[in-house]
Amino acid sequence: MSGGKRMAEQYPSPDARVRSNRSSMLLAGTAQGVAAFGAAPFAWLVMDAGRMWVLLLAAVWAPLGGLVAVMIFLLAFRKLPPVHPQERTATVTGTTVVPTNDDGNELVAVEVATGIERFTSLIADRVHEEHLARFAAGTRWQVLEFVGDRSRVVLAPAHEDVLRTGYDLSGLRIGAESAGGTGYGSELLAIGFRGRKNGQTV
C-alpha cells in the first residue's frame, strides 16, 4: 500500500464528510421541529399558564419553529449551482482570510484564465494548513468555475490529493455558508452540481 493511500485512509472520504454534515443538519432540523410543536404543551404543564397564553405561544412559536425546521431540511439536500464543464487554469496570488462567525477561513486567492479573459477569485475548498505550502504564489492549479458567479472556484478532480478542512462558499448558495470536515478530496465535488450527466458537469 502506498504512503499516499495510507494517509488518505486516516480521514473520512468526501462522501462520508458530506453525509456527516447532512446528518448534523437533519438532527438540528428535527430538534427544531420538536421544540416548535412541543412548546405549547410544555408551557401548559410547566408554567401552568392560562389557555390564551398557551394558544398565543402555539400560534407564534410553532409556525416560526416549523418554518426553520423545514428550511434546515431543505438546505441539507440543496444542490450546488452549475459549473462550466471546461477546467480553467488558476495561478495562485496568495491567501486571504474570509471573516466568519468564528475565527475566519483562510482561502487561496487565484487569478483564473478562461482563454479570452482573466478574473480573480478564491478557491472554495479550504486547504489544510499542512498543504498550504503547496499553494505558493505563482503555482498553477486546475479549477472549475461556477456559472454566473466568479467569487469562488473549485479545485478540479485531478487534485484529490490535497488535504482540506471543508469549504467556504460565502453566499454562493445561501448566506455565508461554510462546512467542516478534514480529509482528502473535495466535499463540493461529492455534493454534486445541477446538470451533471454521465459524470460530466454541464
KALIN-V346134 format. One record per residue. N is the residue number from 1. RES is the residue in one letter. D_FIRST is the distance of its C-alpha to the first C-alpha in Angstrom with 1 decimal. Layout:
((N & RES & D_FIRST) (N & RES & D_FIRST))
This chain:
((1 & M & 0.0) (2 & S & 3.8) (3 & G & 6.6) (4 & G & 8.4) (5 & K & 6.6) (6 & R & 6.7) (7 & M & 10.2) (8 & A & 11.2) (9 & E & 10.8) (10 & Q & 13.2) (11 & Y & 15.9) (12 & P & 17.6) (13 & S & 17.4) (14 & P & 20.5) (15 & D & 22.0) (16 & A & 21.8) (17 & R & 23.4) (18 & V & 26.1) (19 & R & 26.8) (20 & S & 27.1) (21 & N & 29.5) (22 & R & 31.5) (23 & S & 31.8) (24 & S & 33.2) (25 & M & 35.7) (26 & L & 36.7) (27 & L & 37.3) (28 & A & 39.4) (29 & G & 41.3) (30 & T & 42.0) (31 & A & 43.2) (32 & Q & 45.4) (33 & G & 46.9) (34 & V & 47.7) (35 & A & 49.3) (36 & A & 51.3) (37 & F & 52.8) (38 & G & 53.2) (39 & A & 55.0) (40 & A & 58.5) (41 & P & 58.5) (42 & F & 57.0) (43 & A & 59.8) (44 & W & 62.4) (45 & L & 61.3) (46 & V & 60.5) (47 & M & 62.9) (48 & D & 65.8) (49 & A & 66.3) (50 & G & 69.0) (51 & R & 68.2) (52 & M & 68.7) (53 & W & 66.2) (54 & V & 63.6) (55 & L & 64.3) (56 & L & 64.1) (57 & L & 60.7) (58 & A & 59.4) (59 & A & 60.8) (60 & V & 59.1) (61 & W & 55.9) (62 & A & 54.7) (63 & P & 54.7) (64 & L & 53.2) (65 & G & 50.4) (66 & G & 49.9) (67 & L & 49.5) (68 & V & 46.9) (69 & A & 45.0) (70 & V & 45.1) (71 & M & 44.0) (72 & I & 41.0) (73 & F & 40.0) (74 & L & 40.6) (75 & L & 38.6) (76 & A & 35.6) (77 & F & 35.3) (78 & R & 36.8) (79 & K & 35.3) (80 & L & 34.6) (81 & P & 37.1) (82 & P & 36.3) (83 & V & 34.6) (84 & H & 35.4) (85 & P & 33.2) (86 & Q & 33.1) (87 & E & 30.6) (88 & R & 32.5) (89 & T & 31.7) (90 & A & 32.1) (91 & T & 32.9) (92 & V & 32.3) (93 & T & 35.6) (94 & G & 34.6) (95 & T & 33.9) (96 & T & 36.4) (97 & V & 36.8) (98 & V & 37.9) (99 & P & 40.1) (100 & T & 39.2) (101 & N & 40.7) (102 & D & 38.6) (103 & D & 37.4) (104 & G & 36.7) (105 & N & 33.6) (106 & E & 32.6) (107 & L & 32.0) (108 & V & 31.3) (109 & A & 34.5) (110 & V & 34.4) (111 & E & 36.8) (112 & V & 36.0) (113 & A & 37.4) (114 & T & 38.4) (115 & G & 39.9) (116 & I & 43.5) (117 & E & 43.2) (118 & R & 41.2) (119 & F & 40.9) (120 & T & 39.4) (121 & S & 37.0) (122 & L & 34.4) (123 & I & 30.8) (124 & A & 30.8) (125 & D & 27.2) (126 & R & 27.4) (127 & V & 24.9) (128 & H & 23.5) (129 & E & 25.3) (130 & E & 22.1) (131 & H & 21.8) (132 & L & 25.5) (133 & A & 25.7) (134 & R & 23.9) (135 & F & 26.9) (136 & A & 29.5) (137 & A & 32.8) (138 & G & 32.9) (139 & T & 29.2) (140 & R & 28.9) (141 & W & 27.0) (142 & Q & 27.3) (143 & V & 28.9) (144 & L & 30.7) (145 & E & 34.4) (146 & F & 36.1) (147 & V & 39.3) (148 & G & 42.3) (149 & D & 40.7) (150 & R & 39.3) (151 & S & 39.0) (152 & R & 35.2) (153 & V & 32.5) (154 & V & 28.9) (155 & L & 25.8) (156 & A & 24.9) (157 & P & 21.9) (158 & A & 20.4) (159 & H & 19.9) (160 & E & 17.5) (161 & D & 15.6) (162 & V & 18.7) (163 & L & 18.8) (164 & R & 22.1) (165 & T & 24.6) (166 & G & 26.4) (167 & Y & 29.1) (168 & D & 32.8) (169 & L & 35.0) (170 & S & 38.3) (171 & G & 40.5) (172 & L & 39.1) (173 & R & 39.2) (174 & I & 41.3) (175 & G & 42.1) (176 & A & 40.0) (177 & E & 36.8) (178 & S & 33.5) (179 & A & 30.7) (180 & G & 28.1) (181 & G & 24.5) (182 & T & 21.7) (183 & G & 18.4) (184 & Y & 16.7) (185 & G & 18.7) (186 & S & 22.4) (187 & E & 24.4) (188 & L & 27.2) (189 & L & 25.5) (190 & A & 24.5) (191 & I & 28.2) (192 & G & 29.3) (193 & F & 32.5) (194 & R & 35.8) (195 & G & 36.2) (196 & R & 32.7) (197 & K & 33.1) (198 & N & 30.5) (199 & G & 27.8) (200 & Q & 30.1) (201 & T & 31.7) (202 & V & 35.5))
